[in-house]
């Protein structure tokens, strides 16, 4: 088990510690987060990832986790993050370093932490520690749970909540292109940065080899490019070119570990609309309608359907100690299974039925009218159906029941309106109407209520939350490959978003108190 390191105040460590009180303001976000959150929970969260009896002494796991938060928020490479920590006092303060401290961690430890430490291990018969399961999903759930616990303790969130659900998409790290092409794109970006500084560098750049299409050859070229820039010495002194060099080195390291790594085999093509698609992942999010805090989340590949996640989001919210009164979402959450689930759990489902369910699968609605007295449909020519049959639901019609109306085919053959209605030579003419289920009828009635309309009008809040995640937390693009990496990214981004939201709500509450 990972041993907890005793908390030692900065005053005990350094005579320069008072500088933090002078130079880091009370409203600095990292000071506020540090004062709000007791990070000792991280020890229990990752206790199965470390051995207290084997290997080198582990770097304080809380510090490693804090590094992960900084990396997420500022979208820095591992090396760039360590370099910035050397000169940024707010980073040092948040990470519990002394102001004058220069011996920081090796960037490679951050890489190991992300890829290997957020997992479950056990000792085999030979005494070796063996990875038995990825625990990134548990990691994300625990981070969200911790923020809700803080919000409850502060009296910011109520125990009974209405949650708004939606998914947001994230493009894969290498976005449906080969790792070789990704490396070509990034090295090209670096060269452009260099030429802005000094156009004469064109002559010093390594010569491009004949295109072989091999990833290994592109790696060799990029290494030569980086060596030229390092030997020059100027470009490591410029923040933009230096960070791009760091990112390229990190890309090479990731790719050399496993040459197929960069293709991100787990990412899938998903659709944002009928004519737009993306390659990557979806994060399904539930937020409290009142505070806009994230109460639960799940991560899945891009092609999967949002609506299937409703039960998981409800149950995760409940596991965090909150009672769910209602779920608010778009049509994806109004599937039969979700309506039944909410009815059984006595949860209000505030989502609109699809157009198909509302209006049925009728085609040519203007050409067929229903005669309620006869209980039959009448065609445009005035001919009434001669009989009706009832078809039970099956997997081909989404288990919806259908009424089929039959017309006199002899009349159809000679009808002046037969073009586009009757297929020449057909032995029958039918017209089908999907029958609404009882659960759909109930939902249609609920959709007419003022309560439904009022709650549904709040759905915009989740769209704002998704935009915030992309704009402020780099959630437009994955920073690692695989669903595990995406889930870790989701956990840290949602943790930060919730903590910052809690700080804002707490400050607003204090202002009101006067």
C-alpha positions in Angstrom: 0.0 0.0 0.0 1.2 3.5 -0.8 2.3 5.2 2.4 1.0 8.7 3.1 3.6 11.4 3.4 3.1 13.6 6.4 1.9 17.1 5.6 4.7 19.6 6.3 4.1 23.4 6.0 6.1 25.4 3.6 7.3 27.6 6.5 9.0 24.5 8.0 10.8 23.9 4.7 12.1 27.2 3.5 12.9 30.7 4.8 11.6 32.0 1.4 8.1 30.5 1.9 6.7 33.9 2.9 7.2 35.0 -0.7 4.2 32.9 -1.6 2.0 35.1 0.6 3.4 38.2 -1.0 3.4 37.2 -4.7 0.5 34.8 -5.0 -2.8 36.7 -4.6 -5.7 35.3 -2.6 -7.8 35.0 -5.8 -5.1 33.0 -7.6 -7.0 29.9 -8.9 -4.3 27.4 -7.7 -4.2 29.0 -4.3 -8.0 28.7 -4.1 -8.0 25.1 -5.3 -5.3 24.2 -2.8 -7.2 25.8 0.1 -10.5 24.2 -0.9 -9.4 20.6 -1.6 -7.9 18.1 0.8 -5.8 16.1 -1.7 -5.1 13.3 0.7 -8.0 11.4 -1.0 -5.6 10.7 -3.9 -3.6 8.3 -1.7 -6.7 6.0 -1.3 -7.6 6.5 -5.0 -4.3 5.2 -6.3 -3.2 2.9 -3.4 -3.4 -0.2 -5.7 -1.1 1.4 -8.2 2.1 1.5 -6.1 4.1 -0.9 -4.0 5.6 0.2 -0.7 8.0 -2.7 -0.6 9.3 -3.0 -4.2 11.3 -0.7 -6.5 12.4 2.9 -6.0 10.6 5.1 -3.6 7.7 6.7 -5.4 7.4 10.4 -5.9 4.5 11.8 -3.7 1.4 10.6 -5.6 -0.5 13.8 -4.6 2.2 15.9 -6.3 2.0 13.7 -9.4 -1.8 14.1 -9.5 -1.4 17.9 -9.2 1.0 17.9 -12.1 -1.7 16.1 -14.1 -4.2 18.9 -13.3 -1.7 21.6 -14.4 -0.9 19.7 -17.6 -4.6 19.3 -18.4 -5.4 23.0 -17.8 -2.5 24.5 -19.7 -2.2 21.8 -22.4 1.6 21.5 -21.9 4.0 18.7 -22.9 5.5 16.8 -19.9 8.8 18.5 -20.5 7.2 21.9 -21.0 5.3 21.5 -17.7 8.4 20.8 -15.7 10.3 23.7 -17.3 7.5 26.1 -16.5 7.3 24.8 -12.9 10.9 26.0 -12.5 10.0 29.6 -13.1 6.3 29.8 -12.1 5.8 30.4 -8.4 2.1 29.6 -8.6 3.0 26.2 -9.9 5.6 25.6 -7.2 3.2 26.7 -4.5 0.4 24.4 -5.8 2.9 21.5 -6.0 4.3 22.1 -2.5 7.8 22.9 -3.7 10.0 25.4 -1.9 10.3 28.7 -3.9 14.1 28.2 -4.4 13.8 24.5 -5.2 15.3 23.5 -8.6 15.4 19.7 -8.2 12.1 18.7 -9.7 10.9 15.4 -11.2 12.0 13.9 -14.5 9.4 14.4 -17.2 9.4 10.7 -17.9 7.8 10.1 -14.5 4.7 12.0 -15.7 4.5 9.7 -18.7 4.7 6.6 -16.6 2.1 8.0 -14.2 -0.4 8.6 -16.9 0.1 5.3 -18.7 0.8 2.9 -15.9 -0.2 4.2 -12.5 -3.9 4.6 -13.0 -4.5 0.9 -13.0 -5.0 -2.1 -10.6 -2.2 -4.4 -9.8 -1.7 -7.7 -7.9 1.3 -9.8 -6.9 1.6 -13.1 -8.8 3.1 -16.4 -7.4 6.6 -15.3 -8.2 6.2 -12.0 -6.3 6.0 -9.8 -9.5 3.4 -7.0 -9.6 1.1 -7.6 -12.6 -1.4 -5.2 -14.0 -4.9 -6.8 -13.8 -7.2 -4.0 -14.9 -7.4 -0.5 -16.2 -9.0 1.8 -13.5 -9.4 5.0 -15.5 -13.2 4.8 -15.2 -13.1 4.4 -11.5 -10.5 7.2 -11.4 -12.9 9.6 -13.2 -15.9 8.6 -11.1 -14.0 9.2 -7.9 -12.8 12.6 -9.0 -16.3 13.7 -9.8 -17.6 12.2 -6.5 -15.0 14.1 -4.5 -16.2 17.4 -6.0 -19.8 16.6 -5.3 -18.8 15.7 -1.7 -17.2 19.2 -1.3 -20.3 20.9 -2.9 -22.6 19.1 -0.4 -20.4 20.0 2.6 -20.4 23.6 1.5 -24.2 23.6 1.1 -23.9 24.5 -2.6 -25.8 21.7 -4.1 -29.1 20.3 -2.9 -29.6 16.6 -2.2 -32.5 16.4 -4.7 -31.5 17.4 -8.2 -32.8 17.7 -11.8 -30.0 16.6 -14.1 -29.4 17.7 -17.7 -27.8 15.1 -20.0 -25.9 15.4 -23.2 -22.7 14.2 -24.9 -19.8 16.1 -26.2 -17.4 14.8 -28.8 -13.6 14.9 -28.7 -11.4 14.4 -31.7 -8.8 11.6 -31.4 -5.2 12.7 -30.9 -4.2 11.8 -34.4 -7.6 12.4 -36.0 -8.0 9.6 -38.6 -4.5 10.2 -40.1 -1.5 8.0 -39.9 1.1 8.7 -37.2 3.6 9.4 -40.0 1.3 12.1 -41.4 0.8 13.6 -37.9 4.5 13.8 -37.5 4.9 15.5 -40.9 2.3 18.0 -40.0 3.8 18.9 -36.6 7.4 19.1 -38.0 6.1 21.4 -40.8 4.5 23.6 -38.1 7.9 23.8 -36.3 9.8 24.7 -39.4 7.3 27.6 -40.1 7.9 28.9 -36.6 11.7 28.8 -37.2 11.5 30.6 -40.5 9.6 33.5 -39.0 12.6 34.0 -36.7 15.3 33.4 -39.3 14.7 32.7 -43.0 18.3 31.6 -43.5 17.5 28.4 -41.5 16.2 27.0 -44.8 19.8 26.2 -45.8 20.6 24.5 -42.5 17.6 22.2 -42.3 18.2 18.4 -42.8 17.5 17.2 -46.3 14.2 15.3 -46.8 14.8 11.8 -47.9 13.0 10.2 -50.8 9.5 9.4 -49.6 9.3 5.8 -48.5 6.0 6.0 -46.6 7.7 4.5 -43.5 7.1 5.9 -40.1 10.6 5.0 -39.0 12.1 7.2 -41.7 10.0 10.2 -40.6 11.1 9.7 -37.0 14.7 9.8 -38.1 14.1 13.0 -40.1 12.4 14.7 -37.1 15.2 13.7 -34.8 17.7 15.3 -37.2 15.5 18.5 -37.4 15.5 18.7 -33.6 19.2 18.2 -33.3 19.8 21.1 -35.8 17.6 23.4 -33.8 19.2 22.4 -30.5 22.7 22.9 -31.8 21.7 26.4 -33.0 20.7 27.2 -29.4 18.4 30.1 -30.2 15.1 28.2 -30.6 15.1 26.6 -27.2 15.1 30.1 -25.8 11.8 31.0 -27.5 8.7 29.8 -25.7 6.6 28.9 -28.9 9.3 27.0 -30.7 10.6 25.4 -27.5 7.1 24.0 -26.6 6.6 22.7 -30.2 10.0 21.0 -30.0 9.0 19.4 -26.7 5.7 18.2 -28.2 7.5 16.6 -31.1 9.9 14.8 -28.8 7.0 13.5 -26.8 5.3 12.3 -30.0 8.5 10.5 -31.0 8.7 8.8 -27.6 5.1 7.7 -27.7 5.4 6.3 -31.2 8.7 4.5 -30.6 7.2 2.7 -27.6 4.7 1.1 -29.9 4.7 2.0 -33.6 1.0 1.4 -33.9 0.2 3.5 -30.8 -0.4 6.8 -32.6 -3.1 5.3 -34.8 -5.4 5.1 -31.8 -7.1 1.8 -32.7 -9.9 2.4 -30.2 -11.2 5.7 -31.6 -14.2 5.4 -33.9 -16.1 7.6 -36.4 -19.1 9.3 -34.9 -21.7 11.7 -36.4 -22.7 15.1 -35.0 -25.4 15.5 -37.7 -26.5 13.8 -40.9 -23.7 15.4 -42.9 -20.9 16.0 -40.3 -18.7 13.4 -38.6 -15.7 13.2 -36.4 -13.1 10.6 -35.4 -12.7 10.1 -31.7 -14.7 9.7 -28.5 -17.8 10.9 -26.8 -18.2 11.9 -23.1 -21.7 11.7 -21.8 -22.2 14.2 -19.1 -24.9 14.9 -16.5 -25.0 18.3 -14.8 -27.2 19.6 -12.0 -29.7 22.0 -13.5 -29.4 24.6 -10.7 -25.6 24.7 -10.0 -24.3 23.3 -13.3 -22.0 21.0 -11.5 -21.1 17.8 -13.3 -22.7 14.9 -11.3 -21.7 12.0 -13.5 -19.9 11.1 -16.7 -19.1 8.2 -19.0 -16.7 8.0 -21.9 -17.3 5.9 -25.0 -16.1 5.6 -28.6 -17.5 8.0 -31.1 -20.0 5.7 -32.9 -22.1 4.8 -29.9 -25.5 6.1 -29.1 -26.0 8.8 -26.4 -29.4 7.6 -25.1 -28.1 4.2 -23.9 -26.1 6.0 -21.2 -29.1 7.5 -19.3 -29.3 4.7 -16.6 -25.5 4.8 -16.0 -25.6 8.6 -15.5 -28.5 8.4 -13.2 -27.0 5.6 -11.1 -23.6 7.3 -10.9 -25.3 10.6 -9.8 -27.2 8.6 -7.1 -23.9 6.9 -6.0 -22.6 10.4 -5.3 -25.3 10.8 -2.7 -27.8 12.8 -4.8 -31.5 11.9 -5.4 -32.5 12.4 -9.1 -35.9 14.0 -9.5 -35.8 14.5 -13.3 -33.6 14.0 -16.3 -33.6 16.6 -19.1 -32.2 15.8 -22.5 -32.8 15.8 -26.2 -34.7 13.1 -28.2 -31.8 10.6 -27.8 -33.0 10.0 -24.2 -36.7 9.4 -25.0 -36.2 5.8 -26.2 -38.7 3.2 -24.9 -36.2 1.7 -22.5 -35.4 5.1 -21.0 -39.1 6.0 -20.6 -39.7 2.7 -18.9 -36.6 3.0 -16.7 -37.6 6.5 -15.5 -41.2 5.4 -14.9 -40.0 2.5 -12.8 -37.6 4.7 -10.8 -40.2 7.5 -10.5 -38.0 10.0 -12.3 -39.5 12.6 -14.7 -38.1 12.1 -18.2 -38.0 15.6 -19.8 -37.0 14.7 -23.3 -39.0 15.1 -26.5 -40.2 12.0 -28.5 -38.7 11.6 -31.9 -40.7 12.8 -34.9 -41.2 9.2 -36.0 -42.8 8.4 -32.7 -44.9 11.5 -32.6 -46.2 11.3 -36.2 -45.7 7.7 -37.1 -44.0 6.3 -40.2 -46.8 7.4 -42.5 -45.8 8.4 -46.0 -47.9 10.6 -48.2 -49.9 11.9 -45.2 -51.8 14.4 -47.4 -53.0 11.6 -49.8 -54.7 9.4 -47.1 -57.3 10.5 -44.6 -58.7 8.5 -41.7 -62.5 8.0 -41.6 -63.2 7.6 -37.9 -66.7 6.3 -38.4 -65.6 3.4 -40.7 -62.2 3.0 -38.9 -60.5 2.9 -42.3 -58.2 5.1 -44.4 -59.5 6.7 -47.6 -57.1 7.4 -50.5 -56.9 10.6 -52.6 -59.3 9.1 -55.2 -61.9 8.5 -52.5 -61.5 4.8 -52.3 -61.8 3.3 -48.8 -59.5 0.4 -47.6 -61.3 -2.9 -47.7 -59.7 -4.5 -44.7 -57.2 -4.0 -41.9 -54.6 -6.3 -40.2 -52.5 -5.7 -37.1 -48.8 -6.5 -37.0 -46.9 -6.9 -33.7 -43.6 -5.3 -33.2 -40.3 -6.8 -34.2 -36.7 -5.7 -34.4 -37.1 -4.4 -37.9 -39.6 -1.8 -36.8 -38.1 -1.1 -33.4 -40.8 -3.3 -31.8 -43.5 -0.8 -32.8 -47.0 -2.2 -33.6 -48.4 -1.4 -37.1 -51.8 -1.3 -38.6 -51.9 -2.3 -42.3 -54.8 -1.2 -44.5 -55.5 -3.0 -47.8 -57.1 -1.4 -50.9 -58.9 -2.9 -53.9 -56.0 -3.5 -56.3 -58.4 -3.5 -59.3 -59.5 0.0 -58.6 -55.8 1.0 -58.1 -54.9 -0.3 -61.6 -57.3 2.0 -63.2 -57.1 5.0 -60.8 -56.2 8.4 -62.4 -53.9 9.0 -59.4 -52.1 5.7 -59.6 -48.7 7.2 -60.7 -46.4 7.3 -57.7 -49.0 5.4 -55.6 -49.5 2.1 -57.3 -46.7 0.0 -58.7 -47.6 -1.4 -62.1 -48.2 -5.2 -61.9 -48.4 -5.3 -58.0 -50.9 -7.8 -56.7 -51.8 -5.7 -53.7 -51.9 -2.1 -52.4 -51.4 -1.4 -48.7 -50.9 1.6 -46.4 -49.2 1.2 -43.0 -49.5 3.3 -39.9 -47.3 2.8 -36.8 -49.4 2.6 -33.6 -48.2 4.7 -30.6 -47.5 2.7 -27.5 -49.1 3.6 -24.2 -45.8 4.9 -22.9 -45.5 7.2 -25.9 -49.0 8.5 -25.3 -48.2 9.3 -21.7 -45.0 11.1 -22.8 -46.9 13.1 -25.4 -49.4 14.3 -22.8 -46.5 15.2 -20.4 -44.8 17.2 -23.2 -47.9 19.5 -23.3 -47.5 20.4 -19.6 -46.1 23.7 -18.3 -43.7 21.7 -16.0 -42.2 19.9 -19.0 -41.8 23.2 -21.0 -40.2 25.0 -18.1 -37.7 22.2 -17.3 -36.9 21.6 -21.0 -36.1 25.3 -21.5 -33.1 24.8 -19.2 -31.4 22.3 -21.6 -29.2 25.1 -23.0 -27.1 24.9 -19.8 -25.4 21.7 -20.8 -24.5 23.1 -24.2 -22.7 25.9 -22.4 -20.9 23.4 -20.2 -19.7 21.4 -23.2 -18.5 24.7 -24.8 -16.7 25.5 -21.6 -14.9 22.1 -21.5 -13.7 22.6 -25.1 -12.6 26.2 -24.8 -11.2 26.3 -21.3 -10.0 22.7 -20.7 -8.8 21.6 -24.2 -11.5 19.0 -24.6 -11.8 19.5 -28.3 -8.9 17.1 -28.8 -7.6 14.1 -26.9 -4.2 14.4 -25.4 -3.5 10.7 -25.4 -4.5 7.6 -27.3 -7.1 5.0 -26.3 -10.2 5.1 -24.3 -8.3 4.9 -21.0 -6.3 8.0 -21.9 -9.5 9.8 -22.9 -11.1 8.8 -19.6 -8.2 10.1 -17.6 -8.4 13.4 -19.5 -12.1 13.5 -18.8 -11.6 12.9 -15.1 -9.1 15.7 -14.7 -11.0 18.2 -16.9 -14.3 17.6 -15.1 -12.6 17.7 -11.7 -11.1 21.1 -12.5 -14.4 22.4 -14.0 -16.3 21.4 -10.9 -13.8 22.8 -8.5 -13.6 26.1 -10.3 -17.4 26.2 -10.3 -17.6 25.5 -6.6 -15.2 28.3 -5.9 -17.3 30.7 -8.0 -20.5 29.7 -6.3 -19.0 29.9 -2.8 -17.6 33.4 -3.5 -21.1 34.5 -4.8 -22.7 33.1 -1.7 -20.2 35.0 0.6 -20.9 38.2 -1.3 -24.6 37.8 -0.7 -24.0 37.3 3.0 -22.2 40.6 3.0 
